[in-house]
Amino acid sequence: ESFDFVCARAVASMPMLCELCLPFVKKGGVFCAMKSANEDVSECNRAVTTLGGKISQVKEFSLTDGDQTVSRTLIIIEKVSHTPNTYPRKFSNIKAKPIV
């Protein structure tokens, strides 16, 4: 819990990503994840709450690269309380049993 801001893009599903990133955000800081437009934000609610966060904004937008347009979602999570000392777990445990 020493960083003001953590961001991630195209790393893992939101529950896994929350456990990989939120423990490193200090209280009052922000975690920002860019995901595909079809990402179900509600699937990470338990992980966010367990790890001391609160979803503050979900912004949908489009990116254009020449002829192709892709939709993306920006999920902004505020760190409102400390993460329990049991997190983050080893990656093999996160992958096997994500917080859902």
C-alpha positions as CSV (number, residue, x, y, z in Angstrom):
1,E,0.0,0.0,0.0
2,S,2.5,2.6,-1.2
3,F,1.3,3.8,-4.6
4,D,-1.1,6.7,-5.3
5,F,-2.1,5.3,-8.7
6,V,-1.9,1.8,-10.3
7,C,-3.1,1.0,-13.8
8,A,-3.3,-2.1,-15.8
9,R,-4.4,-3.2,-19.3
10,A,-5.0,-6.6,-20.8
11,V,-3.6,-8.6,-17.9
12,A,-6.3,-10.8,-16.4
13,S,-9.9,-11.0,-15.5
14,M,-11.1,-8.3,-13.2
15,P,-11.2,-10.4,-10.0
16,M,-7.7,-11.5,-10.6
17,L,-6.5,-8.1,-11.7
18,C,-8.0,-6.5,-8.5
19,E,-6.0,-8.9,-6.3
20,L,-2.8,-8.3,-8.3
21,C,-3.1,-4.5,-8.1
22,L,-5.3,-3.2,-5.3
23,P,-3.0,-4.3,-2.4
24,F,-0.3,-2.0,-3.8
25,V,-2.6,1.1,-3.8
26,K,-2.5,3.2,-0.7
27,K,-5.7,4.3,1.0
28,G,-7.0,7.3,-0.9
29,G,-5.3,6.1,-4.1
30,V,-6.8,4.9,-7.4
31,F,-6.6,1.7,-9.4
32,C,-7.6,2.1,-13.1
33,A,-8.1,-0.9,-15.4
34,M,-8.8,-0.8,-19.1
35,K,-10.9,-3.7,-20.3
36,S,-12.8,-4.8,-23.3
37,A,-16.3,-3.4,-23.7
38,N,-17.9,-6.8,-22.9
39,E,-16.2,-7.1,-19.5
40,D,-18.8,-7.7,-16.7
41,V,-17.8,-5.2,-14.0
42,S,-20.2,-6.8,-11.5
43,E,-18.1,-9.9,-11.4
44,C,-15.4,-8.0,-9.5
45,N,-17.6,-6.4,-6.8
46,R,-16.6,-9.0,-4.1
47,A,-12.9,-8.7,-4.9
48,V,-13.0,-4.9,-4.9
49,T,-14.8,-4.8,-1.5
50,T,-12.6,-7.6,0.1
51,L,-9.4,-5.7,-1.0
52,G,-10.5,-2.3,0.3
53,G,-11.7,-0.7,-2.8
54,K,-14.9,0.9,-4.2
55,I,-15.8,1.2,-7.9
56,S,-16.1,4.9,-8.4
57,Q,-16.6,5.2,-12.2
58,V,-17.1,3.0,-15.3
59,K,-16.4,4.8,-18.5
60,E,-17.1,3.3,-21.9
61,F,-15.4,4.7,-25.0
62,S,-14.2,3.8,-28.5
63,L,-10.7,3.8,-30.0
64,T,-10.1,4.1,-33.7
65,D,-7.1,2.7,-35.5
66,G,-7.6,3.5,-39.2
67,D,-10.6,1.5,-40.4
68,Q,-11.2,-0.4,-37.2
69,T,-13.0,0.9,-34.1
70,V,-12.9,-1.0,-30.8
71,S,-14.9,-0.4,-27.7
72,R,-13.2,-0.3,-24.3
73,T,-14.2,0.2,-20.7
74,L,-12.2,2.1,-18.1
75,I,-12.9,0.9,-14.6
76,I,-11.8,3.3,-11.9
77,I,-11.6,2.0,-8.3
78,E,-10.8,4.1,-5.3
79,K,-9.0,2.6,-2.3
80,V,-11.2,3.4,0.7
81,S,-9.7,1.0,3.3
82,H,-6.6,-1.1,3.9
83,T,-6.2,-4.5,2.3
84,P,-6.1,-7.4,4.7
85,N,-2.6,-8.8,5.3
86,T,-3.5,-12.1,3.7
87,Y,-3.5,-10.4,0.2
88,P,-2.1,-10.6,-2.3
89,R,-1.8,-14.3,-2.4
90,K,0.6,-16.3,-4.5
91,F,-0.3,-16.1,-8.2
92,S,-1.0,-19.8,-8.4
93,N,-3.7,-19.3,-5.6
94,I,-5.1,-16.2,-7.3
95,K,-5.4,-18.1,-10.6
96,A,-6.9,-21.2,-9.0
97,K,-9.4,-19.5,-6.7
98,P,-10.0,-15.9,-7.7
99,I,-12.2,-13.8,-5.3
100,V,-15.6,-14.0,-6.9
